[in-house]
Amino acid sequence: MRSSNASRGFTLIEVTVSVAIFLIFALGVYGGVNMVSKVVYHSRVRILETALLAEELEVVRNLPFDQVGIEDGVPSGALKRTRTVKRNGVDFTLVTTVRNVDDPFDGTVTGTPRDYSPADYKLVEMSAICVDCAQQEPVILSTQVSPKGLEGATNNGALFIQVFDANGLPVQGASVHVTNTARTPFVIIEDTTDNDGMLRVVDTPTGTLSYHITVNKDGYSSDYTVSSTAQNPNPVRPPANVASQTITEISFSIDRLSNIELSTQNTNCAVLSDRQIAVWGNKKVGTEPDVYKYYRVITTGGGGTYSLSSIEEDTYNISASGTAYDIAGSIPMLPLVLLPNSSQNVSLILRPHTSNSLLVNVKDAGSGLPLSDVAVRLYKTGYDESLTTGLGYTRQTDWSGGGGQEMYADLTRYFDDSGTLDTDSPAGDIKLIRAAGKYLGSGWLESSTIDLGIGVDFRNIIPEPISQPASTTMLLQIAASNSSSPSLWEFVGPDGATSTYYTATNTIIWTGHNGKQFFRYRALLETEDDDVTPQLSELAITFTTSCTPPGQSFFYNLGSGTYNIEAVRSSYITSTGTVDVSGNNDTVINLSTVE
């Protein structure tokens, strides 16, 4: 009997596995062949480049010495700086650099004895790179060319260009572009700095304020000379001079580029979009008038953000542009020190514009860091205000608009009252109603719902009573929620109980409210003597949030003039002085610790 396995074929799984093994083998072979082909091709290209450079340098060696140079360059000659050459159907870009070399054998232009004819011989360097081969690095060959006879006397000078970074370290391989527009044709030098960050151009034709220089490098900032114009009559670094048999030394600073990510928001951390902001650095290209190297007016986008990309290290100043808002603080404190090769987030806290304001920045004198929890008092005749650095706040100073307002939109209105309070005599203050020559015994007022933008950590409730006779009381409670319309506003005191109250001497807000975004307050006024009444002129709530600027306090809606200013913090020496306010100003106070 024949076995049933005699006619059995391959299963689908066996066929699939066999095909997969074959594909792996075939792809491996293909990859290997492809890699070998690429290696062979690139080797062929480099052989072509080497042969091409050897041929070109041989031509240079056979040129008269005075023709070995770059057209309209230093040294000047018959060679082109850049050209394209085709070999075996492949295009190559050739870049030629020629430098005069000051050999120390007979002294140097900077040595003793001094060599007044420093162009002893020439160094010719040529590089070749394939145009369409995705080649990463060029092939570079060089040769030296010497004169047949003795070097001749020269009336030229020397131009030494130094390039360093923000730390004063040399920048190698920086591109240097030099143009002398006073000569016809222009003298143009294209070269790079050496390992010491130097480019020494010896035997340079003379010129007065005629050498225009620009230095840069990929991923770095640029630096340059600037000509005098009507807009910039006094440039900081004008074009360079080169005098006969004299060395002109000029230095430039470049470093890796950085970014600033700006955001604009109000004191409640709500995004403010489409805000115009002016940004400028401390570096100047001109003085009298000041002309800044970097100055831009930007407009934040719909999300209140703007990216300043690829800008150089500097100390940057930022201000609100226009008359809609003032900068009431920033995170971090301004001005902003932007380091090389960094990205810095900057949050600007804006308040509606007032004609006169003062932003106070308080720092620790030793570390230079922002110092929070500093009591800053600003005062003069008719004005006395105290704020604490690092705290946000909201306040109400006027209740004359009456009740019936759910959300705090009109700053003169509130939600409800007992009907026994007077909010319009004098206008804006709260006191008990006087009837038949006597004050009523009590009255209460409940505020509108105040939206702080995000959940906050509450600090203090601070009443400003104009008068509070001994026989009267002024009691306060707070209700907070993460909903603008909770089912019930539960008003409590400093221990979270509905039976306790805040007073002028007990102002620390119960921590159970922390993390809440919306709140209301309730004020209760009482008197035991119907001839007197308590009187409330202002109520402030302080808090901290992620958008509370550290070490800063903002005084707004000021009158112009000279103010006294005082800064007090435990363990620090109190600072006192004066500050002039005219427009939108800022000032810095440095506090030293008590020894």
Secondary structure, 3 states (H helix, E strand, C coil): CCCHHHHCCCCHHHHHHHHHHHHHHHHHHHHHHHHHHHHHHHHHHHHHHHHHHHHHHHHHHCCCHHHCCECCCCCECCECCEEEEEECCEEEEEEEEEEEECCHHHCECCCCCECCCCCCEEEEEEEEEECCCCCCCCEEEEEEECCCCCCCCCCCEEEEEEEECCCCCECCCCEEEEEECCCCCCEEEEEECCCCCEEEEEEECCEEEEEEEEEECCCECCEECCCCCCCCCCECCCCEEECCCCEEEEEEECCECEEEEEEEEECCCCECCCCEEEEEECCEEECCCCEECCEEEEECCCCCEEEEEEECCEEEEEEECCCCEEEEEEECCCCEEECCCCEEEEEEEEEECCCCEEEEEEEECCCCCECCCCEEEEEECCEEEEEECCCEEEEECCCCCECCCCECCCCCECCEECCCEEEECCEEEEEECEECCEECCEEEEECCEEEEEEEEEEEEEEEEEEECCCCEEEEEEEEEECCCCCCCCCCECCCCCCCCCEECCECECCHHHCCEEEEEEEEEEEECCCCCCCEEEEEEEEEECCCCCCCEEEECCCCCEEEEEEEECCCECCEEEEEEECCEEEEEEEECECC
